[in-house]
């Protein structure tokens, strides 16, 4: 960072080394998350499936209210780390978000991949991270729960969960409209209307649109751009209370995303294709790519990237079909939720929660990182998830309890078509077919010609189908032991099953010559199997056990018992301590890989995390100062991780593996300070140590390597956020508001490798806004900027089997926003 940025971030963080903003909105107090030094508002959350004061919940939790989310411009899930620094959200090279919380994440990029961090919309699980790709709007609050959350919520998670709680219908007529314009030809709008429909029924409708018609990523080699944004979301919620003690709530929501896909920045080579290593495969790099990387790898900035021209990737070439689709997403999501609450007795309530979510994706993206056909993919797939939960909750003697059951079924189809005609691996295989004389060998029974070979291996498909089922029963209770001492106990038994069938396969004859000539000859040499040739569009994934090409099938059938015990002690009304031990699981998973060998598509079994936490929640100066601090230790078993696999042809490819033993520990906390009536300072940080223990795997060069002591991917040792808000009246009608928000994180590895090409550098970003608003908050007008200093950083990096590629964060955006409220 520059001198100016460094000092500005230091100023934001001054006064705290361990803090996280507590900007939650009290449910009963619409203005509760505005700064007020004398305020004594309660912060109400539902982390334990019932309303509780945040200070009394024996869980490490952050909560952000609606006004805070609006003022800080949290309009996307990926904006949350700016206020919750222990949460890291990275985008995989296929555009699927990767969530990491306190260092616990799952570094795969498939549409079908579940996360260690559960995400919920009004308690209904969004089981696949890609379901969160729409805009965020019209929320009551967001709760971020840290640590295993397997006892109360539907899906087991090892890292924690994020619960998005939408604004619900109320019994008053109200509406709001927001419009904003900014650079990159941006125009966004957002609004809601709340309609009472009689004494017991109300309807709320909300929407958000986002359009930027000027791409922010410029090609480094020609006059082209990527980065247009076009996202639209809508929600409709109906609440009715037909009789006393009964509530029925029905909701539908959806989004559409037609934004450009983001491109990368090539910065180097894989060991097998690096010209400096003089390997056979390095001799087949595309002409000019080595000079291109040497010229650009130290010149990349936040505004530039590169990708293959359409004129190159679009046309069909011999046996190889091109991809002529625009580099763009074409995705949609629809979700339905039904809630029934019925008070059986004053002390017992029945709750039924039904969910249906479906996301469909059709996208084309280029992560070559250079103007060559190194790797372009067209992804198509869908995930459909249905869920049903029933529970009884109530109070008996000294206990408030919950008992229930949960069922879900998911069906997922995940397909990718890949184009890689100028990838060094493709050139090497073509060259070896000619060099080894395989055209004149017994393997050429189909009679392929030199022209067939010269255009083979340009494109292929990866296909996978999943059928996933979860069944669980659970019970939890909060016991009042004394007026100041509470005990929380919870347990859940879960059984998960997953049926998988998938493979890599030929596409319209493109893979037939190289598979039937080179692969068959190689497998005959290695395994002694004279395998039958593949036909058009058949699987080319080889099973060494059977000596055949075909579909890879697997079944996971696992069960587990998650549990939690926590002790809470109210030392004084303004000082609470808690200690907890909990265990959570993440269900087994199967990757969707470019699978040369069937073992690449083998499943990883469920992982287990046992968490030990000590926490303190303290309020001072009449609750003008709120401090929360938690120390944690994670004992981690069978961590699921995408790692290198020693491939007999391509040196290394990717697969999932279980890391038998690892651990993580650290401190995080929060401090929110009201200084006078107008100034609020919220500071945040997490100190983290992660460690793989005793694992021996394969490095990028295909060699055996011990990873003992290696840190987890995407897990910086320090991450912090700070927000300073000044809000004061100008006169009896107008007020002035200024907000500065900054986030900083230290360096992090993107894989288990300590590879300078792929590691994430330390970086800090600053967001700011100034504006005026009506003292009754009926309108406000603000000027804002994100990444104010135009910091160059990258949020993820990967290799495409030829080049190392970084994916930069968004350059500076700015605009003006007008919000109005009618009531």
N, C-alpha and C positions, 0 to 999 in steps of 0.2 A: 504493500500500500504506500501511497505518497505520504509526505509529512503531514499534509492537511487532513487526510482521511484518518491517519493513525491517531492524531491528537483529538479529532472529533469523536472517534469511537472511545478513546480513553476517557473523555469527558462524560460520555454516556454511561460508561461502566463504573465511574468513580463512586466510591462509597460502598461497594459490595463486591465480594469475590464469589459469592454463592447465592444466587437469587433467581427467581422466576416470577413473571408478572402475575399478580392475582387481580384480574380486572373483571371479575364475574358480576353478573347482574342478579340481584335478588329478585325472585319471581314475583313477589308482591310489591316491589318498588320499581316502577319503570325507569327512574333516573338513578338507580342504585349504583351504576358503575361510572358515574361522574365523580370527579374529585371533590372531596369535602372533608376538610381537616377535622371537623367535629362530628363527622358521620359515624353512626353506630349500626349501620345496616347489617342485617344478616345476609350472608352469601348462601343461597339455597341450591343444593345440587341433588341429583338423583342417582349417584354412582352406585348405591346399594339398592336400587329399585324402589326407593321411597324417598320422600323429601327429607333432607337433613341439612343442618348447618355445615358448611364446608369445614369449619374449624373442628367439628366433632367427629368427622368421618375418619376412621383409622386407616386411611389410604393416602398414598402420595398422588395428588390430583391437582390439575389446573383447570380453571373454569373461566370462560370468556363470554361476557354478555353481549347482547345485540348492539348496544351503542358502541362498545369498544371495537367490535368486529367491523362496524361501519366506519368508524373514525380511523381505524388502522387499515382500512381497505383490504380486508380479508375476503376476497371474492373467489378464491380457489383453494382447494385442499393444500396445494403447494405453497400457499402463503402462511400456513400455520407455523412453520419453523421460525418465522420472524418474531413470534411472541412466545413460542414453546421450543426453546433451543435444544432440549433433550430429544426432540423429534427431528429426524433427518428424512427428507423426501428427495430421492434422486430419481431421475428418469432413465430407465434402461434404453438401450439402443433401438428397441422396437416401440418406444413411447409408453411402455407400461410403467407406472410409478412403483418405486421400491421404497418401502417404509422401514425405518430403523428407529427404535426407541431405546435410549440408554445402551446403544451398541448392539441391540438384539434385532437382527433383520434377516431377510431371506433374499439373496442376491441373484434371483432368476428373473427373466424378462418375459416369460410367456403370459399370454392372456389367461391361461388356465391355472396360473400359479396363485395359491393363497398366500397370505402374509402372516408374519409373526405379530403384527399389529392389527387387531381387528378394527373394522370401521362399521359403524351402525348409524342408521337414520331412524330416529325415534324408536330405538331398541330393536329394529329389524336389521339383521346382518347384511351388509354389502360384502358378500363372501369373497369377491375378486376385486383387487385394487383398481382395475380398469373401470369398474362401475362408478368410481369417484371422479371421472374425467370431465364432468359437467361443471357449470358455475355454482358457486356457493352464494346463497341469498336468503333473506327473510327468515333468519334464525332467531330463536330465543336465547340460545347459548350453545357453546361447544365445551364438552368436558373431555379432558385428556387424562386417562387413568394409566398409571405406570406400574409395571410388574404384572405377573400372571393374573388373568381375570377369568379363570375357568369355572368358578363356582356359581356365578349368577347369570352370566351372559351365554347366549346360545352356542357359540363356537369357542372351542378352546384356543387360547392364545398364550404365547410365552412372553411376549414383550409388553403387552398392554392393549389399550383400545382407545379409539376416538369416537365419541358419541355426538352426532349432530342432532340437536333438538330444535325442531322447527317451531316457528310462531304458530300458535293455535287460534282457532276462532274464538272470538269474545262476544259479549252481549251488547256491544256498542258499535255504531256505524263509524268506520274509520277507513282512510285510504292514504296512500303515499305514492309519490312518484319521484324517481331520481333519473337525471340525464347527465351525461358527461361526455366531453370531447377532449382529445389529446393528440399527441404526435403519432406518427405512423398512420395518419388518417383514421383515427379511432373515434368511434361513437358507440357508447354503451347506454343502456337504459334498464331501469329496474322499477318495479312497482308492486303494490298489493292493494287489495280491497277486502274489508271485513264487513260482512253483511249479517245482521241478526235476522233470523227467520222465525219470528214468534218468540215466546218466552223461554223455550227450552232447546232451540236449535240455532246454530250459526254456521256460516260458510266463510271460508277465507281462500282467496285466490292470489297467487303471487307469480311473478315472472322475472327473468333477467335475460337481456340480450347483450352480446359482445361482438363488435365488428372492428377489425383493423384491416384496411385495404392496402396498406403499404408494408411490405415485408421488411423485417429488421435484419435478416441475415443476407449479406451480399456475397456473391460468388467471388473468390479470389482470382479467378481466371477469365471471367467474362461478365457481361452486363446482364446478370440475372439476380433475382432475389427470392428468398423463402421467408416465411414467418408471418403470413397473414393469419389473423385470428377470427374465427366465426363460430361462436358457441351460443346456444339458446337453451334456456331451461324454464320449466313451468311446473306449478304445483297447485292442487286443489284439495282442500280439507273440509270435511263436514263433521260437525260434532253435534250430537243430540243427547238429551237426557229425557227419555220418554216417561220414566217413572222415577220416583225418589230412589236413590241408591243405585241407579243404573246409568252408565255412560257408554255410548256407542260412537266410535270415531272411524270414519272411512277417509282414506287419502289416496291420491294418485299423483305421481310426479314423473317427470321425464326430462331428457335433454337430448340435444342434437349437436354434434361437433363436426364441422366441415373446415377445420383449420388446416393450414399447411403443416406437413411433417417437418421436423427440425433436422438440420444437417450437422455433420461433425467436422473436425479439423484433424487431418492426418499429421502425425508428429514423428513417426518412426515405423520400424518393421518388426515382425515377429522374428524370433531367433532363426527359424527354419528358412525364412525368405530374406533375411538381412544381407545385402551385398557385402557388408564388412566381414561376414562369416564365411563367404565363399562356398556356400552349400550348393548342391545341385539345383534345388528349387529356386534359390536366389537368382540363378541365371535366367529364369523365365519371368522376372518382373516386367510389367508393362514398360514399353520404351518411354523414357522420360520421367517415370514416376520417382526414381531416385533423385534426380535433379530438382523435381518439384518439391519434394519433402525437404531437401537440403536448403532450398530457397525460402520456404515458408515456415518451417517448424519453429523458428524463433521470432516470427513476425505476426503470428496470429493475435487477434484482438477480439473484443466482445462483439464486433459488428460483422465479422467475416467467417465464412466456412466454405466448403466446396462439395460438389456432387457431379455425377456424370451428366453430360448434356442429353436432352431428349433425343436428339438426332442420332446419338450413339446407342442408347439403350432401348429405344423404341422399336426399330425395325427387326424383323425376323432375319436371322443369318443362318442359312443352311438348315441344319437340324435344330437350331436353337431359337425358340420363340422369344421375342423381346417383351418388354413391359412398357407400354406406351401410356399408361395411366399417369395423371398428374401426381406429384409428390404431395399427397393430401390425405387427411382423415375423412372418412365418410361413415360416421358412427352414430348410433342412437341407443338410448336406454329408456326403459319404462319400468315403473315400480308401483305396486299396490300394497296398501296396508289396511288391515282391519283390526280394530281393538274393541273388545267387550269387557267392561268392568261391571261387576254386579256385587253389591253389598249383601251378603247372605245374612249376616248378623252385624251389629255395630263393631264387632271385633274381628270379623272374618270377611275377606273379599275374594271373589273369584275373578281371574283375569285370563282372557284368551287373546292371543296375538298371532295374527296370520300375515305372512309376507309372501309376495311374489315379485321377483326381480328378473329382468332379462336385459342383457346388453348384446349388441351386435356390432361387429367391427369389420370394416373394409378399408384398408389403408395401404398406401404405397410410400416407402421411405428409402432413402439412399444414405447408407452410413459408410460409404467409401472414404469420405473425408478428403477426396481429391477428385479431379475431373476425369476419372477413369471408371470403367465398368468393373469395379473391384467387388462390391457387394450391394445389390439393390434387392429389396424384398417387397412382396405384395402379401399382406396379411389379411386373412379372412377367417372369421370365427364368430362364435356366439356362446354365451353362458346363460343358462336359465336356472334359477334357484327358487324353490318353494320351501316355506318353513311354517311350522305350527308349534306354538308354545302354549301350554296351559299351566297355570299356577294358582295356588291358594296362598294368601298372605294375611297375616293377622297378628293379634297380640294375645298372649296367654301368660298371666302372672308376670314374671319379670322378663319375659322374652317377647321380642318382635321377630316373627319368623316368616319364612317363605319356603314352599315346597312345590315341586312341579316336574314337568317333563317337556322334552323338546324333540322335534323331528325335522329333518331337512333332507331334500333330495336335489342334487344338481346334475344337470346334463350339459356337457361342454364339448364343443367342437373347435379345435385349434389348428388352423392350416396356414402354412407360409409357402409362397413360391419365391425362390431365390434366383437371382441373375448374377453371374460372376465370370463373364467371359474373359476378362483381363486379369483375373486373380492369378498370382504366380503359381498356385497349386494346380489350377486348370491347365496352364501352359506346360507345367512339368509332366502331368499325366499324359497329355497329348504327345509331348516329345518322347516320353518313354515308350509309348506304344510304337512309334516309328523306330526309335533306336533299338528296341528289343526284337524288331521284326515280327511283331504279333499279328500283323495283317496276313502273314503267310504261315501262321501257326494253326494247330488243331482248334484253337479257341475261336477262330473266325469262320465257324460253320455258317453264320448268317450271311457272310460275304460282304462285309463292310469295305468301303473304298477309302482312299486317302482323304477325299473331300468330306466323307462322313466323320472321320476322326478329327479333322481340322476344325470342325464346327461343333463337335460333341462337348458334353459337360458344360454347356453354357447355362443351363437352367435345370432345376429339379424342384420337387415339392416335399415338404415335411407335413405329415397329417397325423392327427391324434383325436381320439374320441374317449371321453371320460363319463362314467356314471358313478356319482359319489353320493353316499348316504350317511347321515349322522343320526344316531339315537342317543338320548341321554335322559337321566333322571337326576334331580338335584334337591338339595335342602340347605337352608342357611338360617341362622338365628343370631340376633343381637341380645345378649343377656345383660341385664342391669344387676351387677353384683353388689354395688353400694351406690349411693348417690353420685360418687365421683369416679367409679370404676366400672367399665363395660368390657364384655368379652364377646368377640365375633367369631362364630364358627361356620364353616361352610364345606360342603362336599358335593361332588358331581361324578357320577359314573357315565362314561361315554363309550360308545362303540362306533367306529368309523370303518366304512368299507369303500374301496375304490376299484372299479374295473377299468382297465386301460387297454386300448388297442391302437397301435400307430407304427409308423415307419417313415423313412425317407424313400421317395419313389421317383421313377422316371416321369418326365413331362413331355408327352407327345414325341417320344423317340430321342430326346436330347441326350439322355444318360446311357442309352443302349450300347453304343460303341465302346465307350470307356469302361463301363461296368463289365460287359461281356468279353472284352479283350483284356484290359489291364487288370481289373479287380479279380476276375476269375483266374487269370494266370498267377497272380500274386497269392491268392488264397490256396491255389493248388500247391504252390511252392511251400507255403507256411503250414497249411493244415492238411495237405494231401487230399483235398476234396475237389473232384472234378464236377463243379456245380452246374446245374442246368442254367442256360441263359435266361435273362429276364425278357418279358415282352413289353409292349407299349404300356406305359403308365403303371407298371407293376413295381412292387417294392424292391429296392436295391440294398436294404439293410441286411447284412450277412450274420447268420447265427453260427458261430464256431462249433457249437455242440451238435448241431444237426448237419452242418455243411451245406446249408441252403439259404437262399434269399427269401424273405417273407415278412409278414406282419409280426411285430413284437407284441405279445400280450402278457399282462400281469394282473394280479389281484392282491390288494392289500386288505387285510381283515385284522384290525387292531382295536384294543380297548385300553382304557386307562381310568384312573381315579385321581381327579384333581381335588385339592383341598386347600383350606385357608384357616388359620387361627390368628387372631389379632387381639391385643389387649390395649384398651384406651384408658387414659388416666387424666381426669380434669383436675389439674393441680390448683388452678383458680379459674374463674369464668373466662379469663383471658389467656390462659396457658394450658395447652393440651399436649400430652405425650402419647406416643403409641409405639408398640413393637409388634411385628407380624412375621409369621413364617407361612409361605404359601408354595404350592406346586401347581404348575401348569404344563400343558402339552400343546404341541402343534402336530396335526395329523400328518401322516406320511404323504409323500408327493412324488410325482413322476414327471420328468422334463419332456419338452418337445424340442428335440435336437436335430441337427443335421447328422444323422446317425449312420456312420459307416459300419459299425459293429453293434450288435444287439445290446451289448452290455451298457452302451451309452444311454439307452432308454430304460434301463432298470430303475425301479423305484427306490427312493430313500425312505426308511422307516420313520415313525414318529419320533419327535424330539421331546426332551423333558427338561424343565428348568425349575429349580428350587430356589426361592428367593427369601432372604433374611433382611428385614428392614427395621431401622429405628428412626423415629421421626418426632419433630417438635413443631407445634403451631402456636405462635405467640403473638398477642396484640399488645401494643404499648400506646401511651399517650392518648387515652380515650379512643383507642382503635384507629388512630391516625397512622400508626405504623403497624404493619402486619408482616410477620416473618414466618416462613415455613422452611424447614430444613430436614432432609432425609438422607441417611446413609444406607447404602444397600450392598449386598453381596449376593451374586448369582452363581449357583453351582449348576453347570450346564452339561447335560448328557445327550449324546447323539445329535449334535447340532447339524441341521441340514445346510449344505453349502455347495454351490456350483464350483467345481474344481477342474483342473486339467486331467485328461485321461490320455495315457500313452497309446496312440493309434498306430497300427502297423503300417499304414500308408502315409498319413498326413502328419506324423510326428506327435502332435497333440490336438485333441478336440475336447469339448466340454461334456461333463456328465454331473449328476448329483451324487454326493457322497455324504455319509454320516461321520462327523468328527466325534470320536468316542467321548472325549472329555475336554472341557474348556471352562473358563470362568470369566466373570466380569464383576467389577466393584467400583464404587465411587460415591460421590456426594452430589446432590442437587437440592435446590431450594428456591425460595422466592422472597422478595421483599418489596412491598408496596408502601410508599410514604406520601402522605398528604402534607404539604408544607403550606400552612395558611389555608385559605379557602379556595385558592385558584391554581395551585401548582401540585401536580402529582408526578412522582418519580417511581417507576417500576423497573426493577433490575432482575436479571436472570442469568443463570449459568449452570453448567453441569461439568463436573470433573470426573473423568472416566478412565478406567484401565481395563482392557480386555486382553485375554491370553488363551491361545490354543495350547493344549497340554499333550505332548507326546505323539502328535499325529505325523505320520510319514506319508507323503504323497508324491505327485509328479510336478515338476516345474514346467515353465513354458517351452523349454528346450527338450522336453520328454525324458528328463533324467530324474531318478529318485532323489527326493529331498526331504529332510526333516523340517517340519514347520513348528516344532516345539518353541513356544514363546512368541509366535507370530500373533499380531493383533487382528481383530475381526475387520472385515471390509466395512467401509463407510462409517467408521467409529472414531471420530476425533477425540483426542484426550481432553480438549476443552471446547465447549460451545457456550455462547452467551448471547443474551438479548437485553436491550435496554430501551425503555420508552419514557420520554419526558413530555408531559402534557400541561400546557398553560391555558386556562379557560377563565376569562374574567369579563365582567360587563363593561361596555363602553358608555352606555346610558341606560335608562330604564326600559329600552326596547331592544337594544342590540348588545351582543357580546362578541368578544374576539377569542379565537381558539388557534393555538399553534401546537403541533405535535412533531417530535423527532423520534424516530425508531431506528435502532441499529442492531445488526446481528453479526457476530464474528465466530468463526470456528478455526481451530488449528488444522494442521495437515492430517490427511487420512489416506489409507490405502484403498484402492478400488477392488483389489483381489487379495488373496493371501500373499501374492508376490510383492516384494519391495522393489517395484519397477518404476523408476523416475518418469517413464513415459505415461504411466497409467495412474500414478498417485495424484491425489487432489491436493493442490497447494492451499496454504492458509489464506483465508480471504474474509473481508468484511464488507457489508453493504449497508447503506443508509437510506431510509425512506423519510419523507417529511411532508407536512402540509400546513398551510395557514389559511384562515378564513374567518368569516363573520357569520353569526347565526342569530335568529330570534331568541330572546331569553326564554320563551315558552317552547322552544324547539319545534316551531311550526315550519321553519325553513332554515337552511344553511347553504352557504356558498363558499367553496374552498378551492384553492390552488394546491396541487400535490405533485410529488415526484417520487418514483421508485428507482432504486439504485442511483441515487442522486449524483454520486461521484463517478458514475459510468465505470465501475470496477470491472476488470476482466477476471473472470473465474470460470471454472468448469465444474459441473455438478456430477459428472460421471465420465468414465472412459472405458474402452473395450478394445479388443482386437477382432478383426474380421478374417482371421486366419492368414492375413497377408500384412495389413497395416495396423498400427496402433492409432486409435482415434479418440479425441476428446470431444465432449459435448458442452458447449459454453452456456453459461447462464445468460439471462436476458439483459440486453443493454438498457441504458436509461430510458424510462418512459415518464411522461409528465402530462398533466391535463387539468381541466377545471370541472368541478362537479357542483350541480345544483340539486338539493334535496328539498322536497316539500312534504308536509304532513297535513292532512285534512281530517278534522275531527270535530 
